[in-house]
Amino acid sequence: MPQAPDIVLGVSIAVGRERLHAFLCDLDNYVALHPLIERIEEIEPSPELPRARRYRVLDRIPIGPFRLRTSYVAALDPVSDDEVHGHAWQSPGVRLHTVYRLSESVGATRLDERVFVRAPWWIHRFVVKQARAAHAATLERMKGLLEANPPGSGQGDGEQREPREQRQTEEGTLPRCAP
């Protein structure tokens, strides 16, 4: 991944850090928010990312008046209680690594997103443009959903499905995205 992120976004959301972390760890929450995602299916975990949940994702990418259907693998990895990493691997040689960092602010949680894009030179700019627009829309919709629906309402309650498992590592106990 390059040193500097290709995309930097941020938003303050009037919810607790734990609720936002749990929401970020479940790609099911993104389907209604992300403008490109059409459908997801959870798949087997990977030994390379033992904490992560992995998915097969079907996107519809706008190209002029057409929409190209594309399938790829994505993963959400809770590396700490204030950071989640997103990964997407797509043909031809496209890789997105997203770092979501959470920090407490007065009456809200600040979500800062940095996206690192690796793609062949001939589509790199297109991928960055599509990802920037989709991720900005997703953050805006996420803020609206979470702030409009208090905990326990069944909307935006990723942590309400099952308690998050914990995983002991050399760095200490880290949350695991619960299935």
HUGIRA-V905691 format. One record per backbone hydrogen bond with DSSP energy under -1.0 kcal/mol. NH is the residue of the N-H (numbers start at 1). CO is the residue of the C=O. E is the energy in kcal/mol with one decimal. If there is no record, write none. Layout:
nh=(NH,NH)
co=(CO,CO)
e=(E,E)
This chain:
nh=(6,7,9,11,13,15,20,21,22,23,24,25,26,29,30,33,34,38,39,41,43,49,52,53,55,56,57,58,59,60,61,63,66,68,70,72,73,74,75,76,77,79,80,84,85,86,87,88,89,90,94,95,96,97,98,99,100,101,102,103,105,108,109,110,111,112,113,114,115,116,118,123,124,127,128,129,130,131,132,133,134,135,136,137,138,139,140,141,142,143,144,145,146,147,148,149,153,160,167,169,172,174,176)
co=(115,115,113,111,109,13,16,17,18,19,20,21,23,26,27,30,30,58,58,56,54,46,49,76,74,41,72,39,70,36,68,66,63,61,59,57,89,55,87,53,85,77,83,100,77,98,75,96,73,94,90,118,88,116,86,114,84,112,82,110,108,105,13,103,11,101,9,99,7,97,95,120,120,123,124,125,126,127,128,129,130,131,132,133,134,135,136,137,138,139,140,141,142,143,144,145,150,157,174,172,169,167,165)
e=(-2.1,-1.8,-2.7,-2.1,-2.7,-2.6,-2.1,-2.8,-2.4,-2.1,-2.5,-1.4,-1.3,-1.8,-1.5,-1.0,-3.3,-3.3,-1.6,-1.9,-2.5,-1.0,-1.0,-1.8,-3.0,-3.1,-3.2,-3.1,-3.1,-2.1,-3.1,-3.0,-2.0,-3.1,-2.2,-2.0,-1.8,-2.6,-2.3,-2.1,-3.3,-1.4,-1.8,-2.2,-3.2,-3.1,-2.5,-2.0,-2.8,-3.1,-2.9,-3.1,-2.2,-2.4,-3.0,-2.9,-3.2,-2.9,-2.9,-2.0,-2.5,-1.9,-2.9,-3.6,-3.3,-2.7,-3.1,-2.0,-2.7,-2.7,-2.9,-2.0,-1.3,-2.7,-2.5,-2.4,-2.6,-2.9,-2.9,-2.0,-2.5,-3.0,-2.3,-2.1,-2.2,-2.4,-2.1,-2.5,-2.7,-2.4,-1.9,-2.7,-2.8,-2.4,-1.6,-1.1,-1.8,-2.2,-2.3,-1.9,-1.2,-2.7,-2.6)
